[in-house]
Amino acid sequence: MPAKSVANAKGHSAGFMNFIREQGVVGLAVGLAIGTAAGDTVKQLVGAFIDPLVQLIVGSQAGLKAAEFTLKVGDREGVFAWGAFVSSLITLLAVAFVVYAIVHLMKLDKLDKSKDK
């Protein structure tokens, strides 16, 4: 390998390592791993505690997901699965609330301060 190619390759690898340090790629990878595990935990929490509460309020969640209405116009018809949307919306709101509660109660929102201050 010519000397210029070796020096160029070392320059690129040093540039790559500098990029990783400056952009916080390692921190991003750690955050992604922790976020994935936290997502699984929140999903289990919602399934174990929030979904049963929803079932107490609205009845069977499977029944809610199956709720729909059909609209006929002439010889055409459209089936609107509104229950599946409402069920998904309830799950979204429950997950958002659980994530907010965990972040707020554990004061995790205080960990991420901007570097300018």
HUWO-V479404 format. One record per backbone hydrogen bond with DSSP energy under -1.0 kcal/mol. CO is the residue of the C=O (numbers start at 1). NH is the residue of the N-H. Records with the same first field share a line. If there is no record, write none. Layout:
# HUWO-V479404
CO = NH ; NH
This chain:
# HUWO-V479404
2 = 6
3 = 7
4 = 8
5 = 9
6 = 10
7 = 11
8 = 12
9 = 13
10 = 14
11 = 15
12 = 16
13 = 17
14 = 18
15 = 19
16 = 20
17 = 21
18 = 22
19 = 23
20 = 25
24 = 28
25 = 29
26 = 30
27 = 31
28 = 32
29 = 33
30 = 34
31 = 35
32 = 36
33 = 37
34 = 38
35 = 39
36 = 40
37 = 41
38 = 42
39 = 43
40 = 44
41 = 45
42 = 46
43 = 47
44 = 48
45 = 49
46 = 51
49 = 53
50 = 54
51 = 55
52 = 56
53 = 57
54 = 58
55 = 59
60 = 64
61 = 65
62 = 66
64 = 67
67 = 83
69 = 80
71 = 78
73 = 76
76 = 73
78 = 71
80 = 69 ; 82
81 = 85
82 = 86
83 = 87
84 = 88
85 = 89
86 = 90
87 = 91
88 = 92
89 = 93
90 = 94
91 = 95
92 = 96
93 = 97
94 = 98
95 = 99
96 = 100
97 = 101
98 = 102
99 = 103
100 = 104
101 = 105
102 = 106
103 = 108
107 = 110
108 = 111
111 = 113
